[in-house]
């Protein structure tokens, strides 16, 4: 039936058959249900028409996505075109054959000889196994009948000292990078560490980098300075003005001494920053029961009756003193309390009077400058009027006095109801001859 439809049945194993045909109108009348899977074949080499180079079968499995070559014994490769040179096993004396691939002739192989044998096919037996120098990397060989032992140099291991030991596998560098070398290693430390294994941390404070008595704190590849008063910066070399702003109170003067300051306090104050107002009454300066009142840089005593003085130290005796002295003595202690008030009143009064005079002068100058056509000052009485031998031009008015004349006049009472203030004095005087 397969020949009838131009197809070929193939058994693929595991109960799987395949039917290959080129007839697109093929109809299955077997009464079987087939699951058809289309796969790409990868069995024909480019430039060749024979599948698997004629040295294998092009097969597939249900789990595979492609058709691939299954090579016959002695052949290998994707297209079974590589002859396995070790099929004939030409190596002698139990040597291991290693096929050299990519050789279609199958003539290239290599034999790994056991100890005590040499040659391409391991066909020669050695009297001394060490004659073949089996130990690599300058390892020393010690023969033992048909066997030998290799003593490897540092950094190598294996039966033939062929394995180079990586000393960096044990991470010997604590704070650095390990670089493997032949027979050893080298550590490249991160900044701040040193030593063969980078296990030593440098102390940057050993060089005393902090100036002006600054305290050094060591860090990893760094340091920090805790500066004292008056200095700042990475190494405490920058000076700070301790008197700016002025820490001294009550307007006291500040003195910068480098790493500390001092205050020159005004009288009546004390303390490091002149913050203490001295209480002069603490020493009980008032005598004879006088009551002390504290002041800035001073005190005054309120004396009991019968005592006077700045400290109430004098007993009052009214029989020996005039009344004025007794009164002045009785108030001597209280006058201290009012001396500042009196001085204040004097200063305020003087200042006010000065300001008033300045304002009056400025007002007069202003008026004289802006109204020059008006004369605000009283003029002489210039009207012509005879008074005996003199005229009124020679006489003075009340508000504008003039030079006097050698004459004697009798005065009469003035009439103040006259509003003319500039009338001559002659109107009220009568000449009297002498």
Secondary structure, DSSP 8 states (H G I E B T S, - for coil): -TTTTTEEEEEEETTEEEEEE--TT----SS--------EE--B-TT--SBGGGSEEEE--TT-SEEEEEE-TTEESTTS-EE-TTSS----TT-EEEE-SS-TT---EEEE--TTEESTTS-EE-SSGGGG----TT-EEEEETTEEEEE--TTEESTTS-EE--GGGG---TTEEEEEETTEEEEEE-TTEESTTS-EE--GGGG----TT-EEEEETTEEEEE--TTEESTTS-EE--TTSS---STT-EEEE-SS-EEEE--TTEESTTS-EE--GGGG----TT-EEEEETTEEEEE--TTEESTTS-EE--TTSS-HHHHHHHHTHHHHHHHHHHHHHHHHHHHHHHHHHHHHHHHHHHHHHHH-TTS--S--------EETTEEGGGS-BSSS-----S--EEE----TT---TT-BGGGGEEE---
